[in-house]
Amino acid sequence: MNLVPDRILNEQLRPRIVVHVEDPGLRAVLEVLESWPGTITHAHAEHVHWREHDLLITDTPPIRIHPFDHDPQRFVARNTPVFHLLQYHPDYSPVDVGQPNTIDLGSTEILTLAVSGGAQLMVPEDVDAEVNQLIRQSLYPELAQRMLEPGHGQWGVKVQGKSAESPIVVHPFVRSQNRVMLAGTYRRGVDGVTNYVVPADADPIPWIKLALRRWAQELPDQFPSAPDWQHSDTWTTPAEHRVRDRIDAANVALEQAKAEHALIVGAAETELDGLRAAADVGPRRLLTDDGETLVAAVAEALAVLGFTVHDMDGVYPEGERHEDLQIRETVGDWIALVEVTGTLRGVQQEKWRKLHSHLTAYLRRPHAARSAVPWLVVNQERQAEPDARADLWQASFREEIADQRGLGIESPALFVLANRVQAGDLDRTRARAALREATGVFTLAQARSTS
């Protein structure tokens, strides 16, 4: 015997949408739904027979919408999608909403309102281009505005409870650093229907349109057409198609340009990483090091400026105290004895006096250049950024250096001089002259102003 299904006399157009929205301003925004295909019913979610409806749009907290095994009649059916317009409720607990002390979750998972104190907004890599565009246009501005308002900061939903049979599977569009989902979708079980969660302070209309278009593919019987079906490819004119083709071509070109940009930037960043590593063990030692590595960096910088540089370790007998470097000009008998030191604080004046004793010993040697001068290169406060370092050269010490025809040099000044010469900004002859003609102390500021 064949059973003939009953004919419904008052069948409604699909999708049959229940709107349960308590916020008057939000209700006014949603009035545009009346002009879309389907049937709109304004009713309380608890008073609806869900077999006769296809979708719930609500600003009611998620805990009041989800099904519970102990009271299934009070909540939306599991196979009915829900579009949550998430409102902030300051009276709710930062983790749970509703009455968590009187509801036994048992083996059920639920979504609860949650507050995030962090400011960072995270977009997962698998979020598609259409959603990304909506995030930029009608979601990010509102989320950014929240951070300017005192009080609750960012807020969204989190999964609470445990369920082996129908766990909630979330797919965030935007989440906080501590994984509060500010916008996104979720399913109850891997094969459940897709539900949407979007902040109520964002413009809900483009998000609802997006959801309806996607439900039309996921649940075609319940959602036979999208709200903007008249603008789909099937029903557009040739002129519209041509403009869409131009848009598509521009988007393809944009993606190609992005890919090329990524390749160029990736290669440049790899090259930059190598150069940074080389500079860290090269000229940047003038800013950070002490000991033998600082001496080597000073020697390299002085050579860039055009001085003839001699490392004296291999010249004097082993065990004899001596200056670190001797440097000469390209012509003439000018010579400087150079001592190099790095400090965590200020300039150690005993270093200067040791250097002066080295000069005295040098001048006793046969054929010593009578014009020899002492230079003390100091990397003071070497753990600090050079521009933040204090002026620790005492006035009396400056005078002592000047009276003895010597020069104290801040090692960052050599870094700047060498950089300027290599960049073509400063002639190396002028750089050497600036050092030879200086008295007292040659500072970082002088290196920058030398012309």
C-alpha positions in Angstrom: 0.0 0.0 0.0 1.5 3.3 -1.1 1.2 6.2 1.4 0.6 9.6 -0.1 2.1 12.4 1.9 -0.4 15.0 3.3 -0.6 18.2 1.4 0.2 21.3 3.5 -2.5 23.9 2.9 -0.6 26.8 4.3 3.0 25.9 3.2 5.3 28.9 3.6 8.1 30.0 1.2 11.6 28.9 2.2 13.8 29.7 3.9 11.4 30.0 6.9 13.4 32.3 9.2 12.6 32.9 12.8 13.9 36.3 14.1 14.2 36.4 17.9 16.0 39.7 18.6 15.6 41.6 21.8 17.6 44.7 20.9 15.3 47.3 19.2 18.1 48.9 17.2 19.1 45.5 15.8 15.4 44.7 15.0 15.3 47.8 12.9 18.4 46.8 11.0 16.9 43.4 10.3 13.7 44.8 8.7 15.4 44.4 5.3 15.0 40.7 5.6 11.3 41.2 4.9 12.2 42.0 1.2 14.2 38.8 0.7 12.9 35.5 -0.6 11.3 33.3 2.1 9.1 33.8 5.2 10.0 35.9 8.2 8.5 35.1 11.6 9.2 37.3 14.7 8.8 35.0 17.7 10.5 33.8 20.8 12.7 30.8 20.1 11.1 28.8 22.9 7.7 29.2 21.4 8.5 27.8 17.9 7.9 24.3 16.5 11.3 23.8 14.8 10.1 21.3 12.2 8.2 24.1 10.6 11.3 26.5 10.3 14.7 26.5 8.7 16.7 29.1 10.5 17.0 31.1 13.7 18.5 34.6 13.8 18.9 35.8 17.3 20.8 38.0 19.7 20.0 35.7 22.6 23.1 34.2 24.4 24.2 30.9 22.9 23.6 29.0 26.1 19.9 29.7 25.8 19.8 28.3 22.3 21.8 25.1 22.4 20.0 21.8 22.9 20.3 19.9 26.2 19.6 16.2 26.5 17.5 16.8 29.6 15.2 19.4 28.1 15.2 19.1 24.3 11.9 20.9 23.7 13.2 24.2 25.1 15.9 24.7 22.5 16.5 24.8 18.8 16.6 21.5 16.9 20.0 20.2 16.2 19.5 20.3 12.4 18.3 23.9 12.4 21.1 26.4 11.7 21.4 29.4 14.0 22.9 32.8 13.2 24.0 34.3 16.5 24.3 38.1 16.7 26.5 38.1 19.7 25.7 40.8 22.3 27.9 41.7 25.3 26.1 41.1 28.6 28.1 42.7 31.5 25.9 40.8 34.1 27.2 37.4 32.9 30.2 35.7 34.2 33.4 36.2 32.1 33.3 32.5 31.3 29.7 31.2 31.6 26.4 32.9 30.9 22.8 32.0 32.0 22.7 30.0 35.2 25.7 27.6 35.1 25.2 26.6 38.7 21.7 25.2 38.0 22.4 23.5 34.7 24.1 20.1 34.7 26.0 19.9 31.4 26.5 16.2 31.8 28.1 15.0 28.5 27.1 18.1 26.5 29.3 20.9 25.1 28.0 24.4 25.0 29.2 27.8 23.7 29.5 30.4 26.5 30.3 34.1 26.3 33.9 34.8 27.2 36.0 37.9 27.7 39.5 38.4 26.4 41.8 41.0 27.9 44.3 40.9 25.0 44.4 43.4 22.2 45.7 41.1 19.4 43.2 39.9 16.7 44.1 36.7 14.9 42.8 35.6 11.5 43.4 31.9 10.8 45.2 31.1 7.5 42.4 29.0 6.1 39.9 31.9 6.2 38.8 32.4 2.5 39.0 35.6 0.5 35.3 36.5 0.7 35.3 36.3 4.5 38.6 38.2 4.7 37.0 41.0 2.7 34.0 41.1 5.0 36.4 41.1 8.0 38.1 44.2 6.7 34.9 46.0 5.7 32.4 45.3 8.4 34.1 43.6 11.3 37.6 44.8 12.0 36.5 48.5 12.5 34.1 47.5 15.3 36.6 45.2 16.9 39.3 47.9 16.9 36.8 50.4 18.4 36.2 48.1 21.3 39.9 48.6 22.4 39.3 52.3 22.7 36.4 51.8 25.1 37.1 51.1 28.8 35.5 48.1 30.4 35.2 44.7 28.8 37.7 44.8 25.9 37.3 41.9 23.4 34.6 39.3 23.9 33.2 36.4 22.0 32.5 32.7 22.7 34.3 29.6 24.0 33.4 25.9 24.1 32.7 24.6 27.6 32.0 21.0 28.7 32.9 17.7 27.1 31.1 15.5 24.6 32.2 12.3 23.0 29.1 12.0 20.8 28.6 15.6 19.5 31.5 17.8 20.2 31.3 21.4 19.1 33.7 22.0 16.2 34.6 25.7 15.8 36.0 27.5 12.8 37.0 31.0 13.8 37.1 33.9 11.4 38.7 36.1 14.0 39.9 35.0 17.4 41.8 36.5 20.3 45.2 35.5 21.5 43.7 33.2 24.1 41.4 31.6 21.6 38.2 33.4 22.3 36.2 33.2 19.0 35.1 36.7 18.2 33.4 35.7 14.9 33.2 32.4 13.0 31.2 29.2 12.6 30.6 26.1 14.6 29.1 22.7 14.1 27.7 20.3 16.7 29.6 17.2 15.6 31.6 17.0 12.4 28.5 16.3 10.3 26.3 18.9 12.0 24.9 22.0 10.3 26.9 25.2 10.1 26.0 27.9 12.6 27.4 31.4 12.5 28.5 33.7 15.3 29.0 37.4 14.4 29.2 40.4 16.8 26.0 42.4 17.0 28.0 45.6 16.9 29.1 44.7 13.3 26.8 45.3 10.3 24.9 42.0 10.3 23.4 42.2 6.8 26.5 41.3 4.6 27.2 38.4 7.1 23.7 37.1 6.9 23.8 37.2 3.1 27.1 35.3 3.1 25.6 32.7 5.4 22.4 32.3 3.3 24.5 31.8 0.1 26.5 29.1 1.8 23.5 27.4 3.4 22.0 27.3 -0.1 24.8 25.0 -1.1 24.9 23.1 2.2 21.1 22.7 2.7 19.5 23.4 -0.7 16.1 22.1 0.3 15.9 24.5 3.2 17.5 27.4 1.4 16.4 27.1 -2.3 17.8 30.6 -3.2 20.1 33.2 -1.9 18.7 36.6 -0.9 20.5 38.3 -3.8 19.8 35.6 -6.4 18.9 38.2 -9.0 22.5 39.3 -9.1 23.9 35.8 -9.6 25.7 34.9 -12.8 22.6 33.1 -14.1 20.5 36.3 -14.2 22.9 39.0 -15.2 23.1 40.9 -18.5 26.0 40.7 -20.9 27.2 44.2 -19.9 27.3 43.0 -16.2 29.2 39.9 -17.3 31.8 42.1 -19.0 32.4 44.2 -16.0 32.6 41.1 -13.8 35.2 39.7 -16.1 37.2 42.9 -15.7 36.9 42.6 -11.9 37.9 38.9 -12.1 40.9 39.7 -14.3 42.0 42.5 -11.9 41.7 40.1 -9.0 43.8 37.5 -10.8 46.4 40.1 -11.6 46.4 41.2 -7.9 46.9 37.6 -6.7 49.8 37.2 -9.2 51.3 40.5 -8.1 51.0 39.3 -4.5 52.7 36.1 -5.3 55.5 37.9 -7.1 55.8 40.4 -4.2 56.0 37.5 -1.8 58.9 35.9 -3.8 60.8 39.2 -4.0 60.3 40.0 -0.3 61.2 36.4 0.7 64.4 36.5 -1.3 65.2 40.0 0.0 64.5 38.9 3.6 66.8 35.9 3.2 69.5 38.2 1.8 68.9 40.6 4.6 69.2 37.9 7.3 72.6 37.0 5.8 73.8 40.6 5.8 72.6 41.1 9.4 74.4 38.0 10.5 77.6 39.3 8.8 77.2 42.8 10.3 76.7 41.3 13.7 80.2 39.6 13.5 81.6 42.5 11.5 81.2 46.3 11.8 78.4 46.1 14.4 81.0 44.8 16.9 81.9 48.4 17.2 78.6 48.9 19.0 78.5 45.7 21.1 81.8 44.1 21.8 84.9 44.4 23.8 88.2 42.5 23.9 89.8 41.1 20.8 86.7 41.2 18.6 86.3 44.9 19.3 90.0 45.5 18.4 89.4 43.6 15.1 86.4 45.7 14.4 88.2 49.0 15.1 91.1 47.9 12.8 88.6 47.1 10.0 86.9 50.5 10.4 90.1 52.4 10.4 91.2 50.5 7.2 87.9 51.5 5.5 88.8 55.1 6.2 92.1 54.6 4.5 94.6 54.3 7.3 97.4 51.8 7.2 96.6 49.6 10.2 99.1 47.3 12.0 98.0 44.8 14.7 100.9 45.0 17.3 100.3 41.6 18.9 102.7 40.0 16.4 105.3 42.8 16.5 106.3 43.1 20.1 107.9 40.3 22.1 105.5 37.9 23.8 104.5 39.2 27.3 105.5 42.8 26.7 102.7 45.3 27.3 101.9 47.4 24.3 99.2 49.3 22.4 96.6 47.3 20.4 97.2 49.0 17.0 99.4 51.4 15.2 97.9 53.4 12.3 99.7 55.5 9.7 98.6 58.0 7.1 99.1 57.2 3.4 101.9 59.8 3.2 104.1 61.5 5.8 105.3 60.2 9.1 102.1 60.8 11.1 101.4 57.8 13.4 98.8 57.0 16.1 99.1 54.4 18.8 95.6 53.0 19.4 94.3 51.3 22.6 90.8 49.7 22.4 88.5 49.0 25.2 84.8 48.2 25.9 83.0 48.9 29.1 79.7 48.3 30.7 79.7 51.8 32.2 82.0 54.7 31.7 85.5 55.4 30.5 88.3 53.8 32.5 90.9 56.5 32.9 93.7 54.0 33.7 93.4 52.8 30.2 94.5 56.2 29.0 97.4 56.3 31.4 98.5 52.8 30.2 98.3 54.0 26.6 100.4 57.1 27.5 103.0 54.8 29.0 103.1 52.7 25.8 103.6 56.0 23.9 106.5 56.9 26.1 108.1 53.5 25.6 107.6 53.8 21.8 109.3 57.2 21.7 112.4 55.7 23.3 112.8 53.3 20.4 115.2 54.1 17.5 113.6 55.7 14.5 110.4 56.4 16.4 108.2 59.0 14.7 108.3 62.1 16.9 104.8 63.0 15.7 103.2 59.9 17.3 99.9 60.6 19.1 97.8 58.4 21.5 94.2 57.4 20.5 91.9 55.6 23.0 88.9 54.0 21.3 86.1 53.2 23.8 82.9 51.3 23.5 81.3 52.6 26.7 77.9 51.3 28.0 78.2 48.7 25.2 74.9 47.0 26.1 72.9 50.2 25.5 71.8 51.6 22.2 74.4 54.1 21.2 72.0 57.1 21.0 70.8 56.4 24.5 74.3 56.3 26.1 75.3 59.0 28.5 78.2 61.4 28.1 80.6 59.8 30.6 83.8 61.7 29.5 84.6 63.9 32.5 85.7 67.5 31.7 89.0 67.0 33.5 89.7 63.8 31.5 88.9 65.5 28.2 91.4 68.3 29.1 94.1 65.7 30.1 93.7 64.0 26.7 93.8 67.2 24.8 96.9 68.5 26.7 98.8 65.3 25.7 97.9 65.8 22.0 95.7 62.7 22.2 92.2 61.7 21.2 89.4 59.7 22.8 87.1 58.1 20.2 83.7 56.7 20.8 83.6 53.4 18.8 80.1 54.1 17.5 81.6 57.2 15.8 83.9 54.9 13.8 80.9 52.8 12.8 79.2 56.0 11.5 82.3 57.3 9.7 83.0 53.9 8.0 79.3 53.6 7.0 79.3 57.1 5.5 82.5 56.4 3.5 81.1 53.1 2.1 77.8 54.8 1.2 79.6 57.6 -0.7 78.3 60.2 1.7 81.8 61.2 3.0 85.2 61.3 1.4 87.6 59.0 3.2 90.4 61.7 3.1 88.0 64.1 4.9 87.1 61.4 7.4 90.7 60.8 8.3 91.4 64.5 8.6 88.4 64.9 10.9 90.0 62.4 13.3 93.6 63.7 13.0 92.5 67.3 13.6 90.2 66.6 16.5 91.3 67.1 20.1 89.9 65.8 23.4 87.1 63.4 22.4 85.6 62.5 19.0 81.9 61.7 19.6 79.1 60.0 17.7 77.5 63.4 17.0 80.7 64.7 15.5 80.9 61.7 13.2 77.4 62.4 11.9 78.1 66.1 11.4 81.5 65.7 9.7 81.4 67.1 6.1 
